Amino acid sequence: MAMILNGIDGIRQYAHLFKGKRLGLITAPTGLNSDFVSTIQILHEQFQLTALFSPEHGVRGDQAAGAQVETYLDPITKVPVYSLYRKDSKRLTQAMLDEVDMVVYDIQDVGVRYYTFIYTMLYALEDCARAGKPFVILDRINPLDGVTVEGNQLKLGYQSFVGNYPLCVRYGLTVGELATMVNDQMNWQCELHVVRCQGWERQMLFPETGRQWVMPSMGIPRFETALLYTGTCLFEGTNLSEGRGTTVPFEIVGAPFIDAQKLADDMNAKKLPGVLFRPVYFKPTFSKFQGEPCSGVQLHVLDTRTIRPLETGVALLYTIKNNYEQFAFLPPVKEGSRPFIDLLGGDKVYREDSVDVPALLEQFREESQLFGQIKERYHLYP
C-alpha cells in the first residue's frame, strides 16, 4: 500500500509559508514525521523556531495528566516552552504572541470530542485571529475515519475543556478540517493554512493507513483504546473505574461491587455489533479504587467497522446504573460547576431520572446525521 503521509511529512512543499518568520509551535510527543523525527527538531533545523507552546502532558510528554506546567527551556533545542495548560488560563497571552510571527500546530488527535488537544488548538486559533497572527495546522489523519459520526452535539451552556464547541462525540474530521469549520462558523477570520495529509481517504480507519501507532497520551496505548474511548470515557463521570491504573485503560470498566460474570452475560445478551464482553478482575495501581480488587468487563473489539463505541458505552452505563444501587454519577469538581458527566455528555441527558436508552440513542443518531451534513462542507479530502 502507498504510504499515508501526515502534514509534517510534506512540509518542504510549504517552505514559503515559514521562511523568514519567527515560529511558535504547539506540539506533543505525537508531533513526528514518518521517520519519528520530531516536528520540534524539523522546524528548529529548517526554519526559525522561537517558542514552543505546551498543551496538557508537555511538549515532550513528560508531564502527568492534569499537571500544571510552568515556562522552561526545552533541553534539546534551548527554545523557551510556554504552558497552555496553566491553572488560571489555557490560552496564548499577548506576551507569548509577541515572540512569534506565526503559530504552528502539530498534535495527533483521536477523533473524539472529550480529548483536550483540540480545544488547545481552537483556543489558539481564536487568540491568533484576535492578534492578527497566521495559524498553520500540520494536518493529521483521523484514526477513527473521516466519515462516521456518533453521539449528540454539545449544547450551549455545557462548554468546558472536555467539550467547547457543538461537535458530536465522534466527529469524523481531521484537525485541519475541524479548525477550518470552526474558523468559518465562529467568523473568527483567522488567516488559517492547512498543510494537508497525502494519500488518506475518508473511510480509512487507522489500521488501514499502514502507519505506526504512537500513543497520543498514556491513557490511549493503542488504536482499539481510542475506538472504545468514544464510549467508555463516559465512565470518568461515574464512580466506576474506566480502567485507569491498569494496562488497558478505557477497555475495562468495573468496581468492587460489580458481578463480573452477570454483567458480561447481560451485555452479551444485547448482541451489540462488533463487540464481545468478558468478565475481568483487576486492581488499579492509581486513580479510582487504587489498590482495591475490582470486577467488571473487558470490551473486545471484534469488528472495527460495525462497532458503535458510543452506543456500546451508553448501553453499558445504563445496564450498570439500572442493576446496581451503588452506582453514582460523580458530584461537580468545584462548587457551582456542572457534574463531570454533563460536561462529557455535553448535556444533562445522562442524569435524567428514567432514561429510555433506545429513544436517547435515536435522538443521538438524528443529531449525528445533522452534524454530518454540516461538516461535509469543510472536507479537504475525498
N, C-alpha and C positions, 0 to 999 in steps of 0.2 A: 504493500500500500504506500501511496505517496505520503511523505511526512507532513503532518498538520503543523503549521507554524503559528506561534503567538506573535503579537505586535513587536516585541523586543527583537525577535529573530530577523525582522525586516527593517531594522532601524536605519541602516545605511541609505536606503532609498528616501528617507525622510530627513537626511542630514541638514538640508536647507532650513528646516524648521528651527533647529537647535543652534546652528552656527552663530558665534558671537554673542550668545545670550547667557546670562547667569541663570543656571537651572536649579530649581528646588525639586527634590524627588520624594514623593510619598511611596514607600515600599515596605515590603515584609520579606520573610525568607522565600516566599514563592516567586519573588521578582527575579527570575532567572531566564536565560535563554536555553535553547535545546541542549547545549553542552554543559548546562549547570553553571555557567558563568553569571555572576550576579549583575543585575541591572545597575547597581551602585558602581561596580567596577567598570562596566562598559561606558556609562556616562562620564565617570571620572577620567577615564583614559582618552575618550574621543572628544569630549566637549568640556565645558566649564561648569562643573558641579559645585555650587557654593553652599547648599544647605540640604540636609536630609530632614524629612518630617516623619515622625514615628507614630503609627497607629497603636492600638492595643497589641501587646506582646513584643513591641520594639521592632526596629528595622531589621535586626538580625535574629529575632525570635527568642531573645534571652530574658524576656520579662513575663512574669506569670499572668494568667487571666485576671483582668481587673486591676493589675498593679499600676500605680501612678508612676509616670516616667518623667524625670527632670532633664534639662538640657545637658548634653555632654558631647565630647568629641568622639567621632567614630574611630576606633583604634586602628583600623586598616588604612582609611583614606585621609584621616585627620580633618574631615569635614564636620562642622557642627551639626548635631542632631537635636531638633526641637520637637517636643512632645505635642501630639494632637490628642493625647489621652490624659489630660490634666484634671484634677479634682474640680476646678472651677469652670473649665471650658474644654471643648473638643474641637476648637476652631483655629484657623490661621489668624494670628494677630497682625496688625499693620506693621509692627516691627519685624516680624518674620517675613512678610511680603516685601518689605523694603530691601531685603537681602537678595531678592531674585527678580528676574525679568519674566520668568515663565515657570509654571508648576507642572510637573510630570507625575503621572500616577501609574504604578505597575504593581498590582496585587491580584492574586488569583482569588476569585470569589467562589461560592459553592452553589449559587443559583437559588438561594433561599432567603426570604425576607428578613429573618431574625439575625442574619450574620452581619456583624457590625461594620466590617470594612467598607461596605457600600455607602454607609452614612458618613464615614470619614471622607469618602470621595465626594459625595453630594454637598457636604458642608464646605469642602474646599472649593468646589465648583462655584458655589454661591459667593464665597469670600473673594474668589478671583474675579467674578463678574462685578462685584462692588468696587474692587480695587483697579479694574481695567487691565487685569493681567491675563494673558492667554493660558489656557489649560490644555494639556495634551494627555490623552489616555493611550497607553500601550495596551491595546486590547488583548483579551484572553478568551479562549473558548469557554462556554458554559458547560460544566461537566455533566449537568442534568439535561442536556439538549436545549435547543432554542425553539422548541415547538410546544412542549407540554406545559400547560398552565394548571395549577391546582390551588384550591383553597379560596378563602374570602379575600376581599380587598380591605386594607386597613381603613378604619373610619376616622373621621375628623374628631379630634379630642383624645385620640389614643396614641399620639406620636411619642416616641421615645428613641433611645439609641438602639433598640432592637426592632424598630419599625418607625420610619419617619416620613413615609411617603405612601400614597394609596396603591401599593403593589399587592398582587396576590402573593400567597406564601411561596409558591414555586412559580417564578415569573418568566422563564423562557427567553431571556435576553442576555447578551454579553454585557459587560460593564460599560463598554463603549456605546452600545445601543441604549442602555438604561440612562446614561448621562445625557445622550442626545435627546431622549424623550423628556427627561425632567427639565433640561435647559429650555426646551421649547414650551412645555406645558406650564412651567412656572414663569415663563417670559423673562428669564434672567439675562438673556442676550450675552452670555459669556462667549468670547472667541474660543471655540472648542475644536480641537483637532483629534481625530481618532486614527491611530496607526493600526491598520487592520490586521487581523489574522489572515493566514493564507491556507486554502485547501479545506477549511472547515465547512461542513454542511449542517444545516439547522437540525436535522433529525438525529445527528450523531450523539450518542452517549459517550462518556469518557473512554470506556474500553475500546471503542471503535476508532479512536484517534491515533492509536499506536504510540501515545506519549507515556512517559513515566509519571506515576502519581507522586506529587510532592505534597506532604501534609500542609494544608492551608492553615491549620493550627493543631496543637497537640490533641485536641478533642475530636479531630476528624482524621484518623490514621489511614483510612482507605476509601476508595470510591463508594463501596456499599454503605459505609458510615454516612457519607454525605447524602446519599439517596434516602436512607432511613431517617436521618436528622430532620428532614422535611416534616415528619410526623411526630417523632419521639422527642423532639426538642420541647414540645408542649409540656412534657413531664417536669421540666425545670420550674414550672409554675405550680407544682404539686408537692406533697410530702413523700412522693416515691422517688427512689433513686433512678436516674436516667443512665446509670452505668458509669458515671464519672468515678474515677478511682479504681476502675478496672481496665483491662487491656482492650475492652470492646465498648467504649462509651457510645451511647445512643443506639447500640444494637441489643442491649439488655435493659429490661425495666423490672424493678422489684422493690420489695420492702420486707422487713421481718414478719409482717402479718399476712403475707400472701401465701396461698396454697398453690404451689407451682404447677403441679400436675393438673389440678382442676382448671386453672387459668389457661394453660396450654390447650386442654381439651375444649374449653369454651370458645377459645379463639379459632382453633382449627375447624370447629363445627360451623363457623361462619363461611368457610370456603372463600376467603378473600383472595383475589387474584395475585399470583406471583410471589406468595409468601407462606412460610410454614413457621409454626411456633413450637419451641422446645422448652421443657421445664429446665430451669437452671438454678444453681445455688452459688452464692458469691459473697465476698466480704470486701467492701470498698476500702481502699487504703487512704482515701481522702474524700472530701465532700460529704454528702448526706450519708448517714449511717456508717461513718468511718469506723472500721474495726468490728462492726456488728454483722452477724450472719444474716443474709437476706435470701429470699427466694423469689422467683419470678419467671419471666420467659425471655428467651433469646429469639429475635426475629431473624429468620434465614431467608435471604432473597433468592427465590427460585428463578424468577424471570424479571430482568431489569426493565423490560418493555411494558409488561402488563401490570406490574405492581403500581398501586396508587398509594405512595407512602403517607401522604397527609390523611387520606381517608382511613388507612390502616391505623395510624396513630390515634385518630379520633375514636375509632371503634374500640381500640384497646383501653383508652382513657375511660370511656363510659362503661365498659364491661367491668373494670375495676371499681369505678365510682358506685355503680349500682349493686355491687356484691360485697363491698367492704365498708362498714361504717367508720373504720379508722381512716379511710381516705379523706384528704383535705386539700383544698387549694391553699397556697401559702398566703399569709397576710401581706399587705403592702410593705415594701422595704423601708420606706420612711413615711411618717405621718402625712396625711393629705394626698399621698400619691395613690395610684391605682394598684390593685393586686397584679403580680407579675404575669399571671395567666391572661389578664386583659391586655397587657402590653404585647405579649407574644401573639395573642389571638387577634389583636387589632380591633377589639370589640369586646363587649361583656357577654356575648352569647354563650360562652362555655360555662358561665356560672349561673345561668337561669335555673330556676328550681327544678323543673322537669324538662329535660331536653329530648325532643323527638329526633333521634340521630339520623334516620333516613331523610327526614324533612330538612334538617340542618345541612346535610351533605348535598341535597338537591339545590338548596339556596347557594351553597358554595360553588356548585357547578355552574349555576347561572352567572354568578359574579366572575368566575374564571373565563367564561365564554365572552362576556362583555370586555373584560380586560384584554383578552386575546385579540379582539378586533382593534382595540386602540393601539396595542403595541406593534401590530403589523406595519403601521405607517413608519416605524422607526427602524425596521430591519435593514441591516447593512450587508447581510449575507443571504445567498439564495436558499 
